C-alpha cells in the first residue's frame, strides 16, 4: 500500500489508474478509523478496481470552540488497518498541501465551495462555517484523487445530502455512495468521538439511537404531525441525565427544510445531536412515510 502526501503525486496515481482502464474509489476520512470507516472501505473495494482512503483532519470544518487540536490522530495504526484490507493507497496530505495559500497576505483561504439552504438546518444551524469547510475540502479531494466513486457514511446524513447536491449542481463526474451506519451492540453509532466518553456517558449515549428508532416507530404507526414524532424523540433523549440535547428534528430528506406534516410517500430525515460534556454526538435515520392502503 502506498502512502501519498502531495497533490501532484496523488494526481499521477489517479491518472495511471484511469489510463489502465481501472475504476478508482475514494473513501474520505479524518483518520482515527473504526468499524464504520472500515465498512466504507469494504464497500469501496466491492465497487472499484483501486481504492484510495484519504486521511486529513480538515481545519476549516472545525469551529473555534471545537476539537480540532485534540481530534485523535494515529496514521500508522490507520495504515495497518487499511493495508490489511487491501487498500491500494492512503492520501495523507499536510494542511499546507491542501491549503497552500493559507498563510499569505490575504489571511487564509479566499476560495470556498458553498451549498446554500441545505446547510441552514440541523448541524448547520449550530456549526457556523462547518459545511463550507466540508464542501470545500471534499471538492479539493475530488480534484486531487480523481475518483469515479466516493463512499460516505449515512451517519453524517446532512453531509451526505449536501455533497450529493454539490456534485449535481457542479456537474462533477463522481458517483456518491452512502453506506448504512455501523453500530455497536447496544445501537450506538460508531464514531471516533465515542472514545471521549466516560464509561457512564457511554452507557447513556445509547439514547441517540433509541431516539431515532422512536421516530421511525411513531411514523410507522401513522403519526402525521412532526411535533408528535419530535416529542417521542425528546422523550427517549430525556433518559440520559448527563446529555444536553442540541436538537431533535424531522426534516424533508431531500431539501433538509423544516416540515410540519407527514404525508404518505414522503421521505424524511429524523436527526439528533447531543452533548455529553464537550463531546458532541449525532445520529439519524432516513424514513419513508408509509403509503396509505
C-alpha positions, 0 to 999 in steps of 0.5 A: 500500500502506498502512502501519498502526501502531495497533490501532484503525486496523488494526481499521477496515481489517479491518472495511471489508474484511469489510463489502465482502464481501472475504476478508482474509489475514494473513501474520505476520512479524518483518520482515527478509523473504526468499524464504520470507516472500515465498512466504507472501505469494504464497500469501496473495494466491492465497487472499484478496481483501486481504492484510495482512503484519504486521511486529513483532519480538515481545519476549516470544518472545525469551529473555534470552540471545537476539537480540532487540536485534540481530534485523535490522530494515529496514521500508522495504526490507520495504515495497518488497518487499511493495508490489511484490507487491501487498500491500494493507497492512503492520501495523507496530505499536510494542511499546507498541501491542501491549503497552500495559500493559507498563510499569505497576505490575504489571511487564509483561504479566499476560495470556498465551495458553498451549498446554500439552504441545505446547510441552514438546518440541523448541524448547520444551524449550530456549526457556523462555517462547518459545511463550507469547510466540508464542501470545500475540502471534499471538492479539493479531494475530488480534484486531487484523487480523481475518483469515479466513486466516493463512499460516505457514511449515512451517519453524517446524513446532512453531509451526505445530502449536501455533497450529493447536491454539490456534485449535481449542481457542479456537474462533477463526474463522481458517483456518491455512495452512502453506506448504512451506519455501523453500530455497536451492540447496544445501537450506538453509532460508531464514531471516533468521538465515542472514545471521549466518553466516560464509561457512564456517558457511554452507557447513556449515549445509547439514547441517540439511537433509541431516539431515532428508532422512536421516530421511525416507530411513531411514523410507522404507526401513522403519526402525521404531525412532526411535533408528535414524532419530535416529542417521542424523540425528546422523550427517549433523549430525556433518559440520559441525565448527563446529555444536553440535547442540541436538537431533535428534528424531522426534516424533508430528506431531500431539501433538509427544510423544516416540515410540519406534516407527514404525508404518505410517500414522503421521505424524511430525515429524523436527526439528533445531536447531543452533548455529553460534556464537550463531546458532541454526538449525532445520529439519524435515520432516513424514513419513508412515510408509509403509503396509505392502503 
